[in-house]
Amino acid sequence: MDERTRADVERAEAAIVEHYPRLVRLTYLVLPPSMGRHRRVLTAHGLVQRALPRTRLRRPDGGLPAQRGPAPESGYDLVRQRALRLALAYEGQPGRVLPALPLVWGLRLFPRAGGADELALDQALSAVPAAVRAALGLWHLEGLDEDAARGVLARAGAEEPDAAQRAAAQLDLETGAGAAALLSSGEFDPCMVQTRPTDLLRRRQRVRVVAAVAAVLAIGAAAAGTWPDPADRRARTAAEQALDPGRLLRTPNEQWADTSRVDFTAWPVRGRQAGDRKLLARALRVWAAPPADTRIRAAAGTSTRPPGHPPQLLYAGLIDNVMVVVLYDGERLVRYAEPEDATPTLHFARVDAADLTTAAALVIGRGNGWMRYLLAPWISEITTRDLLTPAAPPHGLHVAPDGVTDRIPLPPAAGAGCGRWPVARLRPSTRIVAAGPDTAFMVADLDDLVPAHLSSGPPPSAGAPAGAPTGATAAPALRNWARTACSLGSLRGTGVRAVNTWEFARQQLPEDGGSAAWVCTRADTWRGPGSVTLRFLPPAARPADPGRIAGRAGNTAACSRFGPQVVGDIHWQAKSGKGYLLAAGSPAVGGLDVTGGVRATAEENTLATPAGPDAPAEVTGRLRAGGSVRAPHP
C-alpha cells in the first residue's frame, strides 16, 4: 500500500464520494464474471472503498520541501488507477479473499437483468481477459482515447496493454456500435441492485440454537471469503480441459455413413500430424490466448472467444509448408495456421446448423491466386468449372487420400475485373444419397473458411409456386449463373452460407424485342439475415452478359420459401428508341399496378407500358391469395 499526504488522501476521498457509482461500475466490469454477480457486486464496492490510500503524516525526507517535478495526479485518477489494479489482480484467482466490507448476510445481490443484447455482450466479455474488459471500460465508460487508456492500463499493472487494446477493438467491432450504451445500462450497474434471499432451509438448519448465532455468523463470514466457489472450480476445470490435446474429440472414420446428422460432427480426424500433441497444444493455447502478433480473421458475426469445452479435431497436417490444425466446437470452425517463418493465424467461421452441402468442404490452404479444399468424407467426386463459360465441360480434380484437393484457381481480386469465376462441383457418396443426375451441387469460395453453396430455383410455370432449389448444375441454371456470377464478388468475407438464383418470371419484350428473364439472387448468411438482388436479363450476345440490376433489398425473406412473392421493374429502351417501363412478378402475383409518374395496370404478372427513362414509378403486385407486394428500388 502506498502512502500519501493528508491533502492527497482528502482529494482521493472526495473523488471516491463524488464518482462512486462510476468507479464501482468500471471495477465491476473488470472483475471476472465467473465470480458470480453477487460476489462481483460486493467485491466491486469493496475494492473501490479500498482504493483510498493511507495517510502519511511526515515526509520521509526529514521535512525538506518537495522537489519540483511532474504535476501530481488528480484524486480521481489516483483512485481509478488503484481500483483497476485491485480488480485486475483478481484475474485467474477465483479463491481470492473478498474485501472485508461491505458484508451482506441472508441476501443475494445482483444488478437488474437486461435484454438479449446485454446478455450477448456479457457472454462476450466473459470470454476475454480482465485487461480487455478494462480497455473497453476506459473507452466507453471513462471516455478515454486509446493513448490515454493505454497509459492507465500500464500504470494499473495490466500485462501487454497494446495487445489488450487490440483484442478490445476486435470485441468492440463484433458487438457493434451499441456497446457503449449497453455498458451504461442497468445490467452492468452494481449500484442499482435487486435482492433475493439465500437458501432459507439450509440457513435454518445451520442456526439451531440462539446461543450459536454469533459464532456461526462470524465463522461463516470469514469462511465465505476463503473457500473457493464451486462454480469457479467448475469453470476453471472446464477451461483447463478445453486446452488439453488429450481431450480433443475424434469421430470414428465411418460414422458419417451411419448417422442422421450429416455435418461437421461426422467428419473423421485426418492429417499426418493428428497425433502431434505439441502442435495441437500450441493451436489450443493460441486460440485461448492469442499472442500480440497473431493474425485473426473472423467471418461476419463470428465470435473469437476461447473454447468453452474440448473441441473436435478435424485435421492436423502440413499444407504447402504451413502446419494447419482445424478444430470444431459445435458452432464454429477454427483454422490454426503455423508458417515456418511467420506469425500464426487464426481464422474463425460460424457453421451452426450446417448440413450435407454446407459442411461438404472447408478451405484448408490459400495462396497467391489459388486455394485448396478439405472435403467431407461423404464427397465421392469433385470437378471444377468456370461459371462464366456455361457450355464448357467441367474439369476433374485430384484429391489426396486425406481429403485435400489439388490447387483451385481463385476468382480475380476486387477491382481486377471479372474474367473468370471458378467453382467446384461436388457429388455425394451413394452411401448417403441415392444416385441420380440432381445429386451434385456447386460451391464457391467467397474468401471465408467455408465455401458458399450455390443453388438455383426452377423456372416458373403458370400459376405454380416456387419449387425447391436444386444444385445449379443443369444447363438452364448454368446459363443464369453465367450472367450473375460476377455479383458474387460483393459477397466476399460477409459470412454467406448459400446463394440461390431464381428465375421468377419470363417476359416477351415490346416491339419483338425477344424474351427476357427476371432473376432474383438471394444470399443467406450464417447469422440468419439474407439479401436479394433482382436482375433483368434481356437477350444477350455473350453468355456472361450481366444484364441490369432492377432492385435490391436487405434483411428480407423475399425470394425464399418464407417469402416467395417478389416484384421487379426497370426502364428499358427498344431498338426504335422508344422507352418503356417493364415490370414482372413471381407466380404468386396475379396483377400489377403502376402509380406515380406512370399510370398502368395489368391482370397478369408481367407489364410493359410506354414511359420516359426518368419517369418516377411505384410498382405494386396484387397477390393471388390476397395482399400485395411492392417492387424494391435499385
C-alpha positions as CSV (number, residue, x, y, z in Angstrom):
1,M,0.0,0.0,0.0
2,D,1.4,3.4,-0.9
3,E,1.2,6.3,1.5
4,R,0.1,9.8,0.7
5,T,0.0,13.2,2.4
6,R,-3.2,14.1,4.1
7,A,-4.1,16.5,1.3
8,D,-3.7,13.8,-1.3
9,V,-5.9,11.4,0.7
10,E,-8.5,14.0,1.2
11,R,-8.6,14.7,-2.6
12,A,-8.9,10.9,-3.2
13,E,-11.7,10.6,-0.7
14,A,-13.6,13.4,-2.3
15,A,-13.1,11.8,-5.7
16,I,-14.5,8.4,-4.4
17,V,-17.5,10.1,-2.8
18,E,-18.3,12.2,-5.9
19,H,-17.7,9.5,-8.5
20,Y,-18.5,6.4,-6.5
21,P,-21.1,4.9,-9.0
22,R,-18.8,5.5,-11.9
23,L,-15.8,3.8,-10.2
24,V,-17.9,0.8,-9.0
25,R,-19.3,0.2,-12.5
26,L,-15.8,0.2,-14.0
27,T,-14.5,-2.1,-11.3
28,Y,-17.5,-4.5,-11.7
29,L,-16.8,-4.7,-15.4
30,V,-13.2,-5.7,-14.9
31,L,-13.8,-8.4,-12.3
32,P,-14.1,-12.0,-13.6
33,P,-17.7,-12.8,-14.5
34,S,-17.0,-16.3,-13.2
35,M,-17.2,-14.9,-9.7
36,G,-21.0,-14.7,-10.0
37,R,-23.0,-11.5,-9.8
38,H,-23.4,-11.4,-6.0
39,R,-19.7,-11.7,-5.3
40,R,-18.8,-9.3,-8.1
41,V,-21.2,-6.7,-6.7
42,L,-19.7,-6.9,-3.2
43,T,-16.2,-7.1,-4.4
44,A,-16.6,-4.1,-6.7
45,H,-17.9,-2.0,-3.8
46,G,-15.1,-3.3,-1.5
47,L,-12.3,-2.6,-3.9
48,V,-13.4,0.9,-4.7
49,Q,-13.5,1.6,-0.9
50,R,-10.1,0.1,-0.5
51,A,-8.8,2.4,-3.3
52,L,-8.4,5.2,-0.7
53,P,-4.7,5.4,0.1
54,R,-3.2,5.6,3.5
55,T,-2.2,8.9,5.1
56,R,1.4,9.8,5.7
57,L,1.8,12.5,8.4
58,R,5.5,13.0,7.9
59,R,7.7,13.5,4.9
60,P,10.1,10.6,4.7
61,D,12.9,13.0,3.6
62,G,13.1,14.6,7.0
63,G,10.8,17.6,6.3
64,L,12.6,19.0,3.3
65,P,10.4,20.9,0.8
66,A,9.0,18.9,-2.1
67,Q,11.2,18.9,-5.2
68,R,10.0,20.3,-8.5
69,G,8.7,17.6,-10.8
70,P,5.6,16.4,-12.7
71,A,2.3,17.7,-11.6
72,P,0.6,15.4,-9.1
73,E,-2.1,13.1,-10.4
74,S,-5.7,14.1,-9.6
75,G,-7.6,12.5,-6.9
76,Y,-9.9,10.7,-9.3
77,D,-7.0,9.5,-11.5
78,L,-5.4,8.0,-8.4
79,V,-8.4,6.1,-7.1
80,R,-9.3,4.9,-10.5
81,Q,-5.8,3.5,-11.1
82,R,-5.8,1.8,-7.6
83,A,-9.2,0.3,-8.1
84,L,-8.3,-1.0,-11.5
85,R,-5.1,-2.5,-10.1
86,L,-7.0,-4.3,-7.4
87,A,-9.6,-5.6,-9.9
88,L,-7.0,-6.8,-12.3
89,A,-5.4,-8.8,-9.5
90,Y,-8.5,-11.0,-9.3
91,E,-7.9,-12.4,-12.8
92,G,-7.2,-16.1,-12.6
93,Q,-7.6,-16.2,-8.8
94,P,-11.1,-17.4,-8.1
95,G,-10.4,-18.1,-4.5
96,R,-9.1,-14.7,-3.7
97,V,-10.4,-13.3,-0.4
98,L,-13.3,-10.9,-0.6
99,P,-12.9,-7.4,0.9
100,A,-14.0,-7.2,4.5
101,L,-16.7,-4.7,3.7
102,P,-19.4,-4.5,2.6
103,L,-20.8,-7.6,4.2
104,V,-24.3,-8.9,3.5
105,W,-25.9,-11.8,5.3
106,G,-29.1,-13.6,4.2
107,L,-29.4,-11.8,0.8
108,R,-28.2,-12.2,-2.7
109,L,-27.5,-9.0,-4.6
110,F,-27.4,-8.7,-8.4
111,P,-27.8,-6.0,-11.0
112,R,-31.1,-5.6,-12.9
113,A,-31.4,-8.2,-15.7
114,G,-31.1,-6.8,-19.2
115,G,-32.3,-8.0,-22.6
116,A,-30.8,-10.2,-25.2
117,D,-28.3,-7.6,-26.3
118,E,-27.0,-7.1,-22.8
119,L,-26.8,-10.9,-22.3
120,A,-24.9,-11.4,-25.5
121,L,-22.4,-8.6,-24.5
122,D,-22.0,-10.1,-21.1
123,Q,-21.2,-13.5,-22.6
124,A,-18.7,-12.0,-25.0
125,L,-17.0,-10.1,-22.1
126,S,-16.7,-13.3,-20.0
127,A,-14.6,-14.8,-22.8
128,V,-11.8,-12.2,-22.7
129,P,-9.2,-11.3,-20.1
130,A,-9.7,-8.6,-17.5
131,A,-7.4,-6.2,-19.3
132,V,-9.6,-6.3,-22.4
133,R,-12.6,-5.6,-20.3
134,A,-10.7,-2.8,-18.6
135,A,-9.8,-1.3,-22.0
136,L,-13.5,-1.3,-23.1
137,G,-14.5,0.3,-19.8
138,L,-11.9,3.0,-20.2
139,W,-13.1,3.8,-23.7
140,H,-16.9,3.6,-23.3
141,L,-17.4,4.4,-19.6
142,E,-14.5,6.8,-19.0
143,G,-14.3,8.4,-22.4
144,L,-10.6,8.0,-22.8
145,D,-8.9,7.7,-26.2
146,E,-6.5,4.8,-27.0
147,D,-3.3,6.5,-25.8
148,A,-4.8,7.6,-22.5
149,A,-6.4,4.2,-21.9
150,R,-3.1,2.5,-22.7
151,G,-1.3,4.7,-20.0
152,V,-3.9,3.9,-17.4
153,L,-3.7,0.2,-18.1
154,A,0.1,0.2,-17.9
155,R,0.1,2.1,-14.6
156,A,-2.6,-0.3,-13.2
157,G,-0.3,-3.2,-13.8
158,A,-2.0,-4.7,-16.9
159,E,0.2,-7.0,-18.9
160,E,0.7,-6.1,-22.6
161,P,-1.7,-3.1,-22.8
162,D,-1.3,-2.9,-26.5
163,A,-2.5,-6.5,-27.0
164,A,-5.4,-5.9,-24.7
165,Q,-6.5,-2.8,-26.7
166,R,-6.2,-4.8,-30.0
167,A,-8.4,-7.5,-28.5
168,A,-10.8,-4.9,-27.1
169,A,-11.1,-3.3,-30.6
170,Q,-11.9,-6.7,-32.1
171,L,-14.6,-7.3,-29.5
172,D,-15.9,-3.8,-29.9
173,L,-16.2,-4.4,-33.7
174,E,-18.1,-7.7,-33.1
175,T,-20.6,-6.3,-30.6
176,G,-21.4,-3.3,-32.8
177,A,-21.9,0.4,-32.2
178,G,-24.3,-0.2,-29.2
179,A,-21.6,-1.5,-26.8
180,A,-21.2,1.9,-25.1
181,A,-25.0,2.2,-24.4
182,L,-25.2,-1.4,-23.2
183,L,-22.3,-0.9,-20.8
184,S,-24.1,2.1,-19.3
185,S,-27.3,0.1,-18.8
186,G,-28.6,-1.4,-15.6
187,E,-27.2,-4.8,-16.4
188,F,-23.7,-3.5,-15.6
189,D,-24.6,-1.2,-12.8
190,P,-23.7,-2.7,-9.3
191,C,-25.1,0.4,-7.5
192,M,-28.7,-0.4,-8.6
193,V,-29.2,-4.0,-7.4
194,Q,-32.1,-6.4,-6.8
195,T,-32.2,-8.7,-3.8
196,R,-33.3,-12.2,-3.2
197,P,-32.9,-14.4,-0.1
198,T,-30.3,-17.1,0.2
199,D,-31.3,-20.8,0.7
200,L,-33.8,-20.4,3.7
201,L,-34.0,-24.1,4.6
202,R,-30.2,-24.5,4.6
203,R,-29.8,-21.3,6.6
204,R,-32.4,-22.5,9.2
205,Q,-30.6,-25.9,9.5
206,R,-27.3,-24.1,10.2
207,V,-28.7,-21.9,13.0
208,R,-30.1,-24.4,15.6
209,V,-29.7,-22.5,18.8
210,V,-29.7,-18.8,19.5
211,A,-26.5,-19.0,21.6
212,A,-24.5,-20.2,18.5
213,V,-25.8,-17.5,16.1
214,A,-23.0,-15.0,16.7
215,A,-20.3,-17.7,16.3
216,V,-21.9,-19.1,13.2
217,L,-22.1,-15.7,11.6
218,A,-18.5,-14.9,12.4
219,I,-17.2,-18.2,11.1
220,G,-19.4,-18.1,8.1
221,A,-18.3,-14.5,7.2
222,A,-14.7,-15.5,7.4
223,A,-15.1,-18.7,5.5
224,A,-17.1,-17.2,2.7
225,G,-14.1,-15.2,1.6
226,T,-11.6,-18.0,1.7
227,W,-13.3,-21.1,0.4
228,P,-13.2,-21.4,-3.4
229,D,-16.5,-21.1,-5.1
230,P,-17.7,-24.4,-6.6
231,A,-18.8,-22.6,-9.7
232,D,-15.3,-21.1,-10.0
233,R,-13.7,-24.5,-9.7
234,R,-16.0,-25.9,-12.3
235,A,-15.3,-23.1,-14.7
236,R,-11.6,-23.4,-14.2
237,T,-11.7,-27.2,-14.7
238,A,-13.7,-26.8,-18.0
239,A,-11.2,-24.2,-19.3
240,E,-8.3,-26.5,-18.4
241,Q,-9.9,-29.5,-20.1
242,A,-10.6,-27.4,-23.2
243,L,-6.9,-26.8,-23.6
244,D,-5.8,-30.4,-23.1
245,P,-5.0,-32.0,-26.5
246,G,-5.7,-35.4,-25.0
247,R,-9.3,-34.5,-24.6
248,L,-10.0,-33.4,-28.2
249,L,-13.0,-35.2,-29.6
250,R,-12.3,-37.6,-32.5
251,T,-15.0,-39.1,-34.7
252,P,-14.6,-42.6,-36.0
253,N,-13.8,-42.9,-39.7
254,E,-17.0,-44.5,-40.9
255,Q,-19.5,-42.7,-38.6
256,W,-20.6,-40.4,-41.4
257,A,-22.3,-43.3,-43.3
258,D,-24.3,-44.3,-40.2
259,T,-25.6,-41.1,-38.8
260,S,-28.7,-38.9,-39.3
261,R,-26.6,-35.8,-38.6
262,V,-24.5,-35.2,-41.7
263,D,-22.5,-32.2,-40.8
264,F,-19.1,-31.4,-39.3
265,T,-19.7,-33.7,-36.3
266,A,-19.5,-36.6,-38.7
267,W,-16.0,-35.6,-40.0
268,P,-13.3,-38.0,-39.0
269,V,-9.8,-36.9,-38.0
270,R,-7.4,-36.6,-40.9
271,G,-3.8,-35.4,-41.5
272,R,-0.4,-36.8,-40.6
273,Q,0.1,-34.6,-37.5
274,A,-3.2,-35.7,-35.9
275,G,-1.2,-37.3,-33.1
276,D,1.2,-34.5,-32.6
277,R,0.3,-33.4,-29.1
278,K,2.7,-30.4,-29.1
279,L,1.2,-29.0,-32.3
280,L,-2.3,-29.5,-31.0
281,A,-1.4,-27.9,-27.7
282,R,0.0,-24.8,-29.4
283,A,-3.1,-24.5,-31.5
284,L,-5.3,-24.6,-28.5
285,R,-3.2,-22.2,-26.5
286,V,-3.1,-19.6,-29.3
287,W,-6.9,-19.9,-29.7
288,A,-7.4,-19.4,-26.0
289,A,-4.9,-16.5,-25.6
290,P,-3.6,-15.2,-29.0
291,P,-0.2,-13.6,-28.8
292,A,0.1,-10.0,-29.7
293,D,1.4,-10.7,-33.2
294,T,-1.3,-13.3,-34.1
295,R,-3.3,-12.5,-37.2
296,I,-7.0,-13.1,-36.5
297,R,-9.7,-13.3,-39.1
298,A,-13.4,-13.9,-38.4
299,A,-16.3,-14.2,-40.7
300,A,-19.0,-11.6,-40.1
301,G,-21.0,-12.4,-36.9
302,T,-18.5,-15.0,-35.7
303,S,-17.2,-14.9,-32.1
304,T,-13.5,-15.4,-31.4
305,R,-14.0,-16.4,-27.8
306,P,-11.8,-19.2,-26.4
307,P,-13.1,-22.8,-26.4
308,G,-15.5,-23.5,-23.5
309,H,-15.1,-27.3,-23.8
310,P,-12.8,-29.7,-25.6
311,P,-13.4,-29.2,-29.3
312,Q,-13.5,-31.7,-32.1
313,L,-10.3,-32.3,-34.1
314,L,-10.9,-32.4,-37.9
315,Y,-7.4,-32.0,-39.4
316,A,-3.8,-31.6,-38.4
317,G,-1.1,-31.7,-41.1
318,L,1.3,-29.8,-43.4
319,I,-0.3,-27.9,-46.3
320,D,2.1,-26.1,-48.6
321,N,4.8,-25.8,-45.9
322,V,2.3,-24.5,-43.4
323,M,1.2,-26.5,-40.3
324,V,-2.6,-26.4,-40.2
325,V,-4.9,-27.5,-37.5
326,V,-8.7,-27.4,-37.9
327,L,-11.0,-27.6,-34.8
328,Y,-14.8,-27.5,-34.4
329,D,-16.6,-26.6,-31.2
330,G,-20.2,-27.3,-32.3
331,E,-20.8,-23.7,-33.5
332,R,-17.6,-22.6,-35.2
333,L,-14.7,-23.8,-37.3
334,V,-11.3,-22.6,-36.2
335,R,-8.3,-22.9,-38.6
336,Y,-4.9,-22.5,-36.9
337,A,-2.0,-21.9,-39.4
338,E,1.6,-22.0,-38.3
339,P,4.0,-21.0,-41.1
340,E,7.7,-21.8,-40.7
341,D,8.9,-18.2,-40.7
342,A,5.8,-16.1,-40.0
343,T,3.3,-15.4,-37.2
344,P,0.4,-17.7,-36.5
345,T,-3.0,-17.1,-38.0
346,L,-6.4,-17.9,-36.6
347,H,-9.5,-18.0,-38.9
348,F,-13.0,-18.3,-37.4
349,A,-16.2,-19.2,-39.2
350,R,-19.7,-19.8,-37.9
351,V,-21.1,-23.1,-39.1
352,D,-24.0,-23.8,-36.8
353,A,-26.9,-25.8,-38.5
354,A,-24.6,-26.9,-41.3
355,D,-25.8,-29.8,-43.5
356,L,-24.8,-32.1,-46.3
357,T,-24.0,-29.3,-48.7
358,T,-22.7,-26.5,-46.3
359,A,-20.5,-28.9,-44.4
360,A,-19.2,-30.5,-47.6
361,A,-15.8,-28.7,-47.7
362,L,-13.6,-26.1,-46.0
363,V,-10.7,-24.1,-47.2
364,I,-7.6,-25.8,-45.8
365,G,-5.0,-23.7,-47.6
366,R,-4.8,-20.5,-49.6
367,G,-2.1,-18.8,-51.6
368,N,-1.5,-16.2,-54.2
369,G,-4.3,-16.9,-56.8
370,W,-5.1,-20.4,-55.6
371,M,-6.8,-22.3,-52.7
372,R,-7.3,-25.9,-51.6
373,Y,-10.4,-27.6,-50.1
374,L,-10.5,-30.3,-47.5
375,L,-13.5,-32.4,-48.5
376,A,-16.1,-34.0,-46.3
377,P,-15.8,-37.8,-46.1
378,W,-19.1,-38.2,-48.0
379,I,-17.9,-36.4,-51.1
380,S,-17.1,-39.0,-53.8
381,E,-16.2,-36.7,-56.7
382,I,-15.1,-33.1,-57.3
383,T,-14.8,-31.3,-60.6
384,T,-14.2,-27.6,-61.3
385,R,-15.7,-25.3,-63.9
386,D,-15.8,-21.6,-64.8
387,L,-19.3,-20.1,-64.2
388,L,-18.8,-17.6,-67.0
389,T,-18.5,-20.4,-69.6
390,P,-21.6,-22.4,-69.0
391,A,-21.2,-24.6,-72.2
392,A,-17.6,-25.7,-71.3
393,P,-17.2,-29.1,-69.7
394,P,-16.1,-29.4,-66.1
395,H,-12.5,-30.5,-65.3
396,G,-11.6,-33.3,-62.9
397,L,-9.6,-32.6,-59.8
398,H,-7.2,-34.9,-57.9
399,V,-7.9,-35.5,-54.2
400,A,-5.3,-36.9,-51.8
401,P,-6.2,-39.8,-49.6
402,D,-6.6,-37.4,-46.6
403,G,-9.3,-35.4,-48.5
404,V,-7.1,-32.4,-49.6
405,T,-7.6,-31.3,-53.2
406,D,-5.2,-30.0,-55.7
407,R,-5.0,-26.3,-56.1
408,I,-8.1,-24.5,-57.5
409,P,-7.7,-21.0,-59.1
410,L,-9.3,-18.1,-57.3
411,P,-11.6,-15.5,-59.0
412,P,-9.9,-12.2,-59.7
413,A,-9.4,-9.9,-56.8
414,A,-11.7,-7.0,-56.1
415,G,-11.1,-4.3,-58.8
416,A,-9.3,-6.7,-61.1
417,G,-12.3,-7.3,-63.4
418,C,-14.3,-10.5,-63.8
419,G,-12.7,-12.6,-66.5
420,R,-13.4,-16.0,-64.7
421,W,-15.2,-17.4,-61.7
422,P,-14.0,-20.9,-60.8
423,V,-16.4,-23.0,-58.7
424,A,-16.3,-26.7,-57.5
425,R,-18.9,-29.3,-58.4
426,L,-19.3,-31.9,-55.7
427,R,-21.1,-35.2,-55.8
428,P,-22.0,-37.0,-52.5
429,S,-21.5,-40.7,-52.0
430,T,-24.3,-43.1,-52.8
431,R,-23.9,-44.5,-49.3
432,I,-25.9,-41.5,-48.1
433,V,-27.6,-40.1,-51.2
434,A,-29.3,-42.2,-53.9
435,A,-27.6,-41.9,-57.3
436,G,-29.2,-39.5,-59.7
437,P,-28.5,-36.6,-62.0
438,D,-29.6,-34.0,-59.5
439,T,-27.5,-35.1,-56.5
440,A,-24.4,-33.0,-57.4
441,F,-24.1,-29.4,-56.2
442,M,-21.8,-26.5,-56.6
443,V,-19.8,-24.4,-54.0
444,A,-17.9,-21.2,-54.5
445,D,-15.1,-19.7,-52.4
446,L,-16.1,-16.3,-51.1
447,D,-13.0,-15.7,-49.1
448,D,-14.4,-17.3,-46.0
449,L,-13.3,-20.6,-44.3
450,V,-16.4,-22.4,-45.6
451,P,-17.5,-22.1,-49.3
452,A,-21.0,-20.9,-50.1
453,H,-23.5,-23.4,-51.6
454,L,-24.7,-22.3,-55.0
455,S,-28.2,-23.4,-56.0
456,S,-30.9,-22.5,-58.5
457,G,-34.7,-22.2,-58.3
458,P,-36.6,-23.8,-61.2
459,P,-38.2,-21.6,-63.9
460,P,-41.8,-20.7,-63.1
461,S,-44.8,-22.3,-64.7
462,A,-48.2,-20.6,-65.0
463,G,-49.6,-20.1,-61.5
464,A,-47.2,-22.6,-59.9
465,P,-45.4,-21.8,-56.7
466,A,-41.7,-21.6,-56.5
467,G,-40.0,-25.0,-56.4
468,A,-37.3,-26.1,-54.1
469,P,-33.8,-25.0,-55.1
470,T,-31.6,-27.5,-57.0
471,G,-27.9,-27.9,-57.3
472,A,-27.4,-25.4,-60.1
473,T,-25.7,-27.9,-62.3
474,A,-28.3,-28.2,-65.1
475,A,-27.9,-26.2,-68.3
476,P,-30.7,-23.5,-67.6
477,A,-29.3,-22.9,-64.2
478,L,-25.7,-22.6,-65.5
479,R,-26.9,-20.0,-68.1
480,N,-28.5,-17.9,-65.4
481,W,-25.4,-18.2,-63.2
482,A,-23.1,-17.1,-66.0
483,R,-25.0,-13.8,-66.1
484,T,-25.0,-13.3,-62.3
485,A,-21.6,-14.9,-61.2
486,C,-19.7,-11.6,-61.1
487,S,-22.0,-10.2,-58.5
488,L,-20.6,-12.9,-56.1
489,G,-17.6,-10.6,-55.6
490,S,-19.6,-8.2,-53.5
491,L,-20.3,-11.1,-51.0
492,R,-16.7,-11.8,-50.2
493,G,-15.9,-12.1,-46.5
494,T,-19.5,-11.5,-45.4
495,G,-20.2,-14.9,-43.9
496,V,-22.5,-16.1,-46.7
497,R,-23.9,-19.6,-46.3
498,A,-25.7,-20.1,-49.6
499,V,-26.6,-18.2,-52.7
500,N,-29.6,-19.1,-54.8
501,T,-30.7,-17.7,-58.2
502,W,-34.3,-18.0,-59.1
503,E,-35.8,-17.1,-62.5
504,F,-39.1,-15.9,-61.2
505,A,-40.6,-14.6,-64.4
506,R,-40.3,-14.6,-68.2
507,Q,-41.5,-11.7,-70.3
508,Q,-41.9,-11.0,-74.0
509,L,-40.4,-7.6,-74.7
510,P,-42.3,-4.9,-76.8
511,E,-41.5,-4.4,-80.5
512,D,-40.4,-8.0,-80.9
513,G,-37.5,-7.5,-78.6
514,G,-37.3,-11.1,-77.7
515,S,-37.8,-12.9,-74.4
516,A,-36.2,-11.6,-71.1
517,A,-35.7,-13.3,-67.8
518,W,-36.3,-11.8,-64.4
519,V,-33.9,-13.4,-61.9
520,C,-33.7,-13.0,-58.1
521,T,-30.4,-13.8,-56.5
522,R,-30.6,-14.4,-52.7
523,A,-27.6,-14.6,-50.4
524,D,-28.2,-16.1,-46.9
525,T,-25.7,-15.7,-44.1
526,W,-24.9,-18.0,-41.3
527,R,-26.2,-15.2,-39.0
528,G,-29.7,-15.5,-40.5
529,P,-30.4,-12.3,-42.4
530,G,-30.5,-12.5,-46.2
531,S,-30.2,-10.0,-49.0
532,V,-31.7,-10.1,-52.5
533,T,-30.7,-8.6,-55.9
534,L,-33.2,-8.5,-58.8
535,R,-31.8,-8.7,-62.3
536,F,-33.4,-8.1,-65.7
537,L,-31.7,-10.3,-68.3
538,P,-32.7,-9.4,-71.9
539,P,-31.4,-11.4,-74.8
540,A,-27.6,-11.1,-75.0
541,A,-24.9,-11.8,-77.5
542,R,-22.5,-13.1,-74.8
543,P,-23.3,-15.9,-72.3
544,A,-21.8,-13.8,-69.4
545,D,-23.6,-10.5,-70.1
546,P,-24.7,-9.5,-66.6
547,G,-27.9,-7.8,-67.6
548,R,-29.2,-4.9,-65.4
549,I,-29.9,-4.6,-61.7
550,A,-33.7,-4.0,-61.1
551,G,-33.8,-3.8,-57.4
552,R,-32.1,-4.6,-54.1
553,A,-33.3,-5.4,-50.6
554,G,-31.6,-6.4,-47.3
555,N,-32.8,-8.2,-44.2
556,T,-35.7,-9.7,-46.2
557,A,-37.4,-13.0,-46.6
558,A,-38.1,-12.3,-50.3
559,C,-37.2,-15.0,-52.8
560,S,-37.0,-17.6,-50.1
561,R,-39.5,-20.3,-49.1
562,F,-40.7,-17.9,-46.4
563,G,-41.3,-15.1,-48.9
564,P,-41.7,-16.4,-52.5
565,Q,-43.6,-13.2,-53.6
566,V,-41.4,-10.7,-55.4
567,V,-41.9,-7.9,-58.0
568,G,-39.3,-6.0,-60.0
569,D,-39.4,-3.2,-62.5
570,I,-37.0,-1.4,-64.8
571,H,-36.9,1.3,-67.5
572,W,-36.0,-0.2,-70.9
573,Q,-35.4,1.2,-74.4
574,A,-36.4,-0.6,-77.5
575,K,-34.3,-0.6,-80.7
576,S,-36.6,2.1,-82.1
577,G,-35.6,4.4,-79.3
578,K,-39.0,4.3,-77.5
579,G,-38.9,4.0,-73.8
580,Y,-40.9,1.5,-71.7
581,L,-41.5,0.7,-68.1
582,L,-41.2,-3.1,-67.7
583,A,-42.4,-5.0,-64.6
584,A,-42.8,-8.6,-63.6
585,G,-43.8,-10.6,-60.6
586,S,-43.4,-14.1,-59.3
587,P,-46.1,-16.8,-60.0
588,A,-47.9,-15.8,-56.7
589,V,-48.5,-12.3,-58.3
590,G,-51.8,-12.1,-60.2
591,G,-51.8,-8.5,-61.3
592,L,-49.6,-5.3,-61.4
593,D,-50.4,-1.6,-60.7
594,V,-48.1,1.3,-61.5
595,T,-48.5,4.7,-59.8
596,G,-46.6,7.9,-59.7
597,G,-45.2,9.5,-62.9
598,V,-46.5,6.4,-64.8
599,R,-50.0,5.0,-64.6
600,A,-50.8,1.5,-65.8
601,T,-52.3,-1.8,-64.7
602,A,-52.2,-5.4,-65.8
603,E,-54.2,-8.5,-64.8
604,E,-51.2,-10.8,-65.1
605,N,-47.7,-11.0,-63.6
606,T,-45.9,-9.0,-66.4
607,L,-46.4,-5.5,-67.6
608,A,-45.0,-3.2,-70.3
609,T,-46.1,0.4,-70.7
610,P,-44.6,3.4,-72.5
611,A,-42.6,5.6,-70.1
612,G,-39.8,8.1,-70.3
613,P,-36.4,7.0,-69.0
614,D,-36.6,9.2,-65.9
615,A,-40.3,8.9,-65.1
616,P,-40.8,8.0,-61.4
617,A,-42.9,4.9,-60.8
618,E,-44.0,2.7,-58.0
619,V,-45.0,-0.8,-58.9
620,T,-47.2,-3.0,-56.7
621,G,-48.1,-6.6,-57.3
622,R,-51.5,-8.0,-56.3
623,L,-51.1,-11.5,-54.9
624,R,-53.5,-14.2,-56.0
625,A,-54.1,-15.2,-52.4
626,G,-54.8,-11.6,-51.3
627,G,-52.4,-8.9,-50.2
628,S,-49.8,-7.0,-52.1
629,V,-46.0,-6.8,-52.6
630,R,-44.0,-3.7,-53.7
631,A,-41.0,-3.7,-56.0
632,P,-37.7,-2.7,-54.3
633,H,-35.6,0.1,-55.6
634,P,-32.1,-0.5,-57.1
